Every structure is written in structure tokens, then in C-alpha cells.
């Protein structure tokens, strides 16, 4: 192993085997490696290496591995997270160790609110944007009464709160909610409570295989005949495994879609050649975050975290992931978001042709104009 300082070390601490493994997992690592290849494998004359480990959705594992890499492996930048609880724990380590942490896949908006740090960048999306996208689209279509099936940890709570704010602000109301443990396979008892509520909308405040399993269950119980399912966080990998037959008509909010334009298709083609599936929005964000970090290192001529973070907070982000994105004072990467509707099998013309764009939201529409006032950095 080369001495620390002779190489640039990027760490990936993520869910590689659990409910979020398909959404990010190995595909995220591959996307980061694509970005490294695109800068030539080196920066400032130093070789770039990637360390990766599975946090198993346990905050203590994520935090201790981050500390270990920072202390012993010369870690320069951390990427990943997926799980909001794990990402909050790793953010705290980022602040102490002064290592930039690009939180990707974790939705919790508190990462740039009460849990913000000067070294955290919240990259692909957050619960605020998801609520402003999907919930507002469904309320506008007449879905005024909601019942939530919510993942029972920080992410689910924050996602339900964000969607609730939108529903109530638009004259709707929440008739009830139930919490399901992470990794639940049988949703029948939760879905029966939803059905009994008489609500028009089934708000699924979960993600990954939890989302797929709850929607499959809703279909099996016939809930989708009487309730509109709201996918508050769904990925193309979920739609692919569910099939269009099951997922058709769903509204969802995404930061990125492989078939948006020539640039996204070119990236997707390279990714597909390696992974044999189309990239999710978070896998695309992995590529972008890695590229932007390395570009910042190159621009400031150093891996000094304070110089790199200062550069990231004044540079515009233009790549295949977004145009004119920027990192706000609170660490949120503000960028365009898309409200999509899943196509019917008849509308889909080729493999993975799954979405149609319903609405394009500016970053400010998705996340508001101002940093979260509960973030200590917002006041500066």
C-alpha cells in the first residue's frame, strides 16, 4: 500500500446487501469508478483509489468505518450513505475528521437542516423535494385524503412530514399513518389499516425493496383499485422489478432519468455495458459527485478539505447529471427535479422506456429559496 498523501482516497460506505443495494450498491461504486476513469485515474499526479464497505444499515458500523479510514487510510472524501440514520451518524464524523461527505441516497432533509455540517454535501435529492414533487402532483389531481405506510426510522418520518406539509398546504388531510420496520416483507396488516381509513391516496413513505414489497401487496389486496398509490421515493430499478403492469400510472419524483437526453443516454450506455441494467438517479449522482469532487481538487490544487468545500460552494455544477446545479450554504446541492408518471405497457416502446415527464421543477421550486434555518451554517 502506498503511503497516505501519495494517493487520493475515496471511500464508499453504503448498503451493499440490504433493501437499498439495488438502488445504489455496487452500481454506485461502478459509477464512481467511471468518473475516476474520465479524469484519467489520477489527480494532481496522485493515483485515485476507492475503498468500499457495507454499513448493513447500522449507524454505528458506518460511523466507525468512516473514523477508521480517516485515521488509518488517509481518506480524502466519503460518498454514499443510502440510509438517513447512517448518513446522520457519518455526517457527525465528517465534521470531526474534516473529510467531505457526499450523502447520496439518504433522503432526510435534516442532513442540511438540524444535522448539517460544513463538510456534508447532500447531493441527489431530499425529502423536501420529493414531497414538493409527488405529493403536490397527486393533490392537484384530486387526491385530497391520505394514509401513509412509513418506513420506521428517520428517513420515513421526514418523508411523511414533508409530504404531509404539502398535502395540508393544498387543502388536503391525512387520515392516518402506520410505521413498518425496515426490511418488512409482509405488508398485509399495514395495508389493511390503510384500506380501512377510506383515504383516497396510499402514501408510500419508504424506498428500495420496502417500496416494491408494499406496492406489490397493495396490488394483491386490490387497494390500487380504490386508492391512488403515491411513490414518495421510487427508482427505475424498482419499476423494472415491479414491471409496468404493476407500476403503470404511478407518479414519482426523480433527479435524473437515463432517457432524458443525449448526454444521459450516453452515460447510461456505458453503465449498461458494465452492469447490464440502466442506472438509477443515485448511481448517476455517484458519478457526478465523484467528478465534481475531483474537479474541485484539481481547481484548488490540493485535497485540503476547507479549500475543496469552499470551491464546491461557489462553482456551478454542469455535467450529465444536472445543469447549473450549485451547493447552497447549508450543503444542499440544488438542482432540477422531475415529476414523472410511469408509462403503461402500451406506451413503452423499448426496454427501460418507463417514464414520461409530467413536470420539470427548478431546484428552488423543489427545495425552496432559502437554506434551512435550523442549519447553523445558514446564518453565515
N, C-alpha and C positions, 0 to 999 in steps of 0.2 A: 504493500500500500504506500502511495506517495505521501509525503508529509503534508499536513494541512497547510494551506497557503499556496501550494503548488497546483491545486486544482480547485474548481468551483463545485461545491457540493449542494445538490438539490435533493431534498428529502420528500418522500410521498408517504403520508400516514393516512390510510384510508380503509374503507370497508372492502376487503378483497374476497370475502366469503359469505357475507350475510345478505340482508334484504336489499342493500344498495349496490351490491357487487356488479350487477348488470348495467346499472345506470352510469357507473364511473369505473371503479375497479381497475382491472388490467388494461382496459381500453384507455383510461385516463393516463396511465403510465406510458402507454404506447404513443399517445398524442403528445405528451411532454417530450418524448424522445424524438418525435418528428420535428418539433421546434428546435431542439438541440442540433439535429442534423442540418436544419435550414440555416443555422448560423455558423455551420462548419465544424461543429463539435468542440470548438474552443472559444474562449472569450478572454481578452487581454493576455493572450498567449498561454492560457491555462486550460487544461482538459476539463470538460464538464462531466461530472458523474451523477448518477441517480441512485439513491438508496430508497428502498420501499419496504413497508411493513403493514400488516393487517392490525387495525386497532380493535377489531371484534366488537365494535360499537360500545367500547368501555372507555369512559373519560380518563380513568387512571392509567390505562395502557397507553393511550395517545399522548398524555402529558409526560409520562416517564420516558417514553421513547424519544420524544422531542428533546427533553433535557439531556438525555444520554448522547444523542447525536450532536447537540450544541456543544457539550463539554468535551466529547472524545473524538468526534469525527469531522470537526471543522465545518459544521453545517452553515451554509450561506443563505438558504431560502427554503421554506417549507411550503408544500402545496397539498391540497386535499381536504379531508375532514368528513365530508358527506353528512355525518351525524351532527346536529346542532349542539347537543350536550358535550360531545367530544371536542368540537371546534371551540366552544367557550373555554373549556379547560386548556386547550392548546394555545388559545389567544393569550391567556394569562402567562403562559411560559414564554410566548413571543415577546411580551412586554419586558419580562425579567432578563431574558437572554439577548434581547435586541436583535432578533432574527425576523426578517419579513415573513409573514404567514399569509398566503393567498388562500382564503377559505372558499372552497368550491364544493357545491352540492349541499352544504348546510344551508337551510333556508332562513333560520331565525334572524329576524331583523335586529334583535338585541346585540348582534355582533358589531353593528355600527351605532348602537344606542347605548344602553347601560353597560354593556360588556365591551365597548370599543377600546382599542389600544392604538398607539402611534405606529405600531408595526403590523397591524392587521389590514388586509385589503379584502373586502367582501365582493367576490367577482361576478358570478354568473347571474344570480337573481336573489331576491329575498322575499320574505312572507308578505311584505307591504305590496310589492309589485304584483305578486300572484293574486292577492285579494283584489287589488285595483283592476286587474285584468279580467280574470274569470268571473268573480262574484258580480262585478258591475255589468258584464255582458249578460249574465243569466237574469239578473234582476230586471234589466231593461227588456228582456224577452217575456217578462211577466212572472218570473219565479220569485214570489214575494215571501213565502214562508219556508223556512229552512230547518233541517235537522242534521246535526253533524255526527259523523263517525270519525273520531280523532285519535291519532297516534299518541299514546300516553307518555309523552316526555316533552321537553322544551319546544321542539320543532312543531309538534302537533298543536300545542297550546297557543303558540304565537301565530300559527297559520289560521287557526279557528278565530282568534281575536281579530286578525287583520280582515278576514272575510266578514265577520260579524259587523265590524265598523262600517264596511261598505254597504252591507245589506240594510242596516238600520238607517244609515245616512240617506239611502234611496227609498225610504218608506216601507221597507220590509221588516219581518221579525223572525227571531229564532225561537222555534217551539221546543227545542231540547237538544241535548248532546250526550254522547256516550264515549268513554275512553277505552280503547283497545290496546293491549300491550304490544310492543314492538315484536314483529315476527309471528303475529297471530295467523293461523291458517284457517280456522273455522269462525266465520263472522256471523253465523246464523242468529245467535242471541242478540247481537248488536243491531242487526238489520231488522229483526222483528220489532225492536223498540222504535226504530226509525219509521217503519211501516205504520205502527200503532199511533204515531204522533199526528198523522194526517197532513204532514208537511208536503209542499209541492216539490221541494228540492232536497236531494240527498247530498249533503256537503261532505266529500271525502277529504278530510284533512290528514292525509297520510301520503306515503310515497313508496316507490320500489315495488317489491313483491307484496307489501301490505296493500298498496293501491290495487294491484292486479287481483289479489285474492278477494278484496272487499267488493270490487266491481263484478267479478265472476259470480260471487254469492248473490249480489243484487239481481243479476240476470236470472240465476237459477230460481230465486224466490219470486220472480215476476215483479219485483219492485220497480224495475225500469219501465214497466207499462203504466204505472201510476205516479211515479216520481221522476223528476229530471236529475240524473246524476251530475254533480259538479266535480270535475277533476281539478282539485286545487293545486296539485302538482303531479303532472304525468309526463313521462318521457317517451320518445319514439320506441325505445326498447320494450316498454310496457304495451304500447299499442300493437307492436309486432307480435308479442307473445299472446295477447288477448285475441287478436285478429280483428279485422274491420267489421266482421259480422257482429261481434260483441261490443266493439268500441264506437261504432258509427254514430255520428251526431254529437259526440262529446265536445264540450268547449274546454279548452285548456290554454294556459299562458306559457309561452316559451321565449327564451332569449335568442334562440338560434334554431335554424332548421336546415338540414343538408341540401334541400332542393330550392332554396330561396333565390339563388343567382349563380352566375358562372363561377365566382370565387368559392362559394360554399360547396358547389358541386365538385370543383377541382380538389379541394381538401378531402371531401367525402370519398372521392375515388381512390385517393392514396390510402386513406384509413381503411376502406373496404378491402383493399388488396392485402392488408395485414391482418385485419380482424374478422373479415367475412360477414360484416354487418355495417349498417350505417351508423355514424357517430351520434351520440346524444348531445344535447346542448352543453352538458357539463364536460364531456370529453373534448368538445370543441373549445370550451373555456380553458381547459388544461393547456391546450396548445397555445392559446392566446396569452395566458398568464405567464407561461414559461418564456415565450418570445418577448413579451413586454419587460419582464424582469431582466433578461439577458441584454436587451436593447438599452435599458437604463444603466446597467453595469458598464456597458460599452461607452455610453454617452458621458458618464461621470468619471470613467477611467479607474473605477475602484469598486470593490464589493462592500465598501463601508455602508452599513445599513441606513444610517441617517442621510447620507448623500443620495443613496438609491431611492429612499422613500420620498425625499424632497423632490427629486426629479419626477418620480411617478405621479406626484400630486400637482405637477404643473404641465406635464406633457399630455397631448391628445393621443388617444388610442385608436389607431386605424389599421385594421388587419381583416382577415376573413371573418372574424367573429363579430366585429362591430365597427362602425364609422363614427368618428368624433366622440368616442367614449372618454370619460375622464374620472379620475379618482377624487372624490369630494373630501373635505377636511375630516369628516368622520370615518373615512376609509372605504366608503361605498363606491364601487365602480358604477357610475351612472351611464346607462346606455339604452338604446331602443329595445322595446319588448313587443311581442306579437301575441294577440289573441287569435287562436286557431280553432277551427272546427274539424273534427275527424271526418274524413270522407266516407261515403257509403261504398260498398264493394263495387257498385256500378260506376261510381265517379272515378275510381282509382284506375289509372291507365298503365302503370308499370310497377315493378316491385318497389316497395317502400314509398309509394306515392300516397301518402296518408293524410296530409293536412291541406286545408285551404285557409288563406289569411282572411280573417274577419275584421281585424283592426290592427293598425300599427300605432303603438304608443311611444311617444318620446320618453326619454329617461326621466324627465321632470314630471310627466303625466303618471308614469309608473311609480315613482318614488317620492314625489313632492319636490318642492323647490328648495327647501332648507334642510340642512343636516338635522339629525335627531337631537333635540335639546337635552336629552338625558346623557348624551355623549360628552365627556369632559373636553374633548378636542373641538367641539362645535363652537364653543365660546371664543376660541382664539381667532 
